[in-house]
């Protein structure tokens, strides 16, 4: 394995392993979909279409961006 492996060891990760993550909302995509980030370790997650938490990957982030853009256009169209 190389030194550039993504497994990092930090105090925040120890806290999360023992007592769990402390997520705060970082972005509201729609009324039902949000993105969250852990205060301790920095892990980013989002809610999927069924409401379950999943890891926020680049692909999921792009999907959320597209959904947010669609939601904003729809919201503007309804209010006008």
C-alpha positions as CSV (number, residue, x, y, z in Angstrom):
1,X,0.0,0.0,0.0
2,X,1.2,3.5,-0.7
3,X,1.3,6.4,1.8
4,X,-1.4,8.2,-0.1
5,X,-4.0,5.8,1.1
6,X,-7.3,7.5,2.2
7,X,-7.3,5.9,5.6
8,X,-6.4,8.7,8.0
9,X,-6.1,8.4,11.7
10,X,-7.3,11.4,13.8
11,X,-8.9,12.2,17.1
12,X,-12.1,13.1,15.3
13,X,-12.3,9.6,13.7
14,X,-11.8,8.0,17.2
15,X,-14.7,10.1,18.6
16,X,-16.9,9.0,15.7
17,X,-16.0,5.4,16.1
18,X,-16.8,5.4,19.8
19,X,-19.9,7.7,20.1
20,X,-21.0,8.2,16.5
21,X,-21.0,11.0,14.0
22,X,-22.3,14.5,14.8
23,X,-23.8,15.7,11.5
24,X,-24.7,19.3,10.8
25,X,-26.7,20.3,7.7
26,X,-24.4,22.0,5.1
27,X,-26.8,22.3,2.2
28,X,-30.5,22.0,1.5
29,X,-31.2,20.4,-1.9
30,X,-35.0,20.1,-1.7
31,X,-37.5,20.1,1.1
32,X,-36.6,16.4,1.8
33,X,-33.0,16.0,0.7
34,X,-30.1,17.6,2.5
35,X,-26.3,17.3,2.7
36,X,-24.6,16.9,6.0
37,X,-21.0,17.0,7.4
38,X,-19.7,15.5,10.6
39,X,-18.2,18.1,13.0
40,X,-15.6,15.7,14.3
41,X,-14.2,13.8,11.2
42,X,-15.5,15.8,8.3
43,X,-17.3,12.9,6.7
44,X,-20.0,14.1,4.2
45,X,-23.2,12.3,3.6
46,X,-26.6,13.0,2.0
47,X,-30.1,11.5,2.0
48,X,-31.0,9.3,-0.9
49,X,-34.4,9.0,-2.6
50,X,-35.6,6.6,0.2
51,X,-34.5,8.9,3.0
52,X,-31.5,6.8,4.1
53,X,-28.1,8.3,4.7
54,X,-25.4,7.5,2.1
55,X,-21.8,8.7,1.6
56,X,-21.5,11.9,-0.5
57,X,-19.4,10.8,-3.5
58,X,-18.6,13.0,-6.5
59,X,-21.4,11.2,-8.5
60,X,-24.0,11.7,-5.8
61,X,-22.9,15.4,-5.4
62,X,-23.5,16.0,-9.1
63,X,-26.9,14.3,-8.9
64,X,-27.7,16.6,-5.9
65,X,-26.6,19.6,-7.9
66,X,-28.8,18.7,-10.8
67,X,-31.8,18.0,-8.5
68,X,-31.2,21.3,-6.7
69,X,-31.1,23.2,-10.0
70,X,-34.3,21.5,-11.2
71,X,-36.0,22.2,-7.8
72,X,-35.1,25.9,-8.0
73,X,-36.4,26.3,-11.6
74,X,-39.6,24.6,-10.6
75,X,-40.0,26.8,-7.5
76,X,-39.5,30.0,-9.5
77,X,-42.0,28.8,-12.2
78,X,-44.6,28.1,-9.5
79,X,-44.2,31.5,-7.7
80,X,-44.3,33.6,-10.9
